[in-house]
Structures are given as structure tokens and as C-alpha cells.
Amino acid sequence: MAKFKVEAGDFIAEEHGWLTWDDRLKLPVEKESARYEHISLSRLETVEAATEESVKRLGGTVGWGLAGAVVLGPVGLLAGLLAGGKKKRVTFIAVLDDGRKFMATGSHKDYIKMQAATF
């Protein structure tokens, strides 16, 4: 299973989600009956890399504060490279077929896998 961090959206922020071996997302939710919701990758409508423009389009769901974080992304990337990090991380925005959405940060490989599921 691959882990990614939910940054904002319709799922619990600052928690980890998972991309499971059987091509499902395991996303953190605030339900009494379950801590995670399992969602098939086939339910993804769109997955795109987060840019300042895409964060602004999400408006109230993600919040204006995240636009500043996305703008500082290159600074964070540079700091990571200088610290010797070798893993490529991607912040992306995913929209499900029921309209729910989330912004998360995960590996480039997993981002590509989720994006491919939308074709």
C-alpha cells in the first residue's frame, strides 16, 4: 500500500490516505462506523497536479490559505532537494464522481496511477 497525506477537501485533512494494492483509495472520514472510506479508482473523475490556479478554482472547499502554500511549493521543493531528498512528491487535486474532492501530497508514481484511472 502507498501512503499519501490529505491536505484539504471533503476528507479529514492532515491525515494519511492510502492507495491499496487492489486499486482502491482508503480515505480518512469522520464517521462513527468507520475511520476510512474505501473508494475504487474507477470513481475518480479528474486528478490534476495542484497549481495556484487549480487551488483558487476550488474556492471555499480548499480555502485561500492553501493558494499561498502552493505558491511556496517551489521553495519547499528546493529545500527538499538541498536536504538530500530523492523521492519526488506531487501535490494533486482529485475529484470523485459524486462531486467530493480532496487535495493530497504523495509519490509521483501513485499520482500517475490515479491520473491514469481517469482515462
C-alpha positions, 0 to 999 in steps of 0.5 A: 500500500502507498501512503499519501497525506490529505491536505484539504477537501471533503476528507479529514485533512492532515491525515494519511490516505492510502492507495491499496494494492487492489486499486482502491483509495482508503480515505480518512472520514469522520464517521462513527462506523468507520475511520476510512472510506474505501473508494475504487479508482474507477470513481475518480473523475479528474486528478490534476497536479495542484497549481495556484490556479487549480487551488483558487478554482476550488474556492471555499472547499480548499480555502485561500490559505492553501493558494499561498502554500502552493505558491511556496511549493517551489521553495519547499521543493528546493529545500527538499532537494538541498536536504538530500531528498530523492523521492519526488512528491506531487501535490494533486487535486482529485475529484470523485464522481459524486462531486467530493474532492480532496487535495493530497501530497504523495509519490509521483508514481501513485499520482500517475496511477490515479491520473491514469484511472481517469482515462 
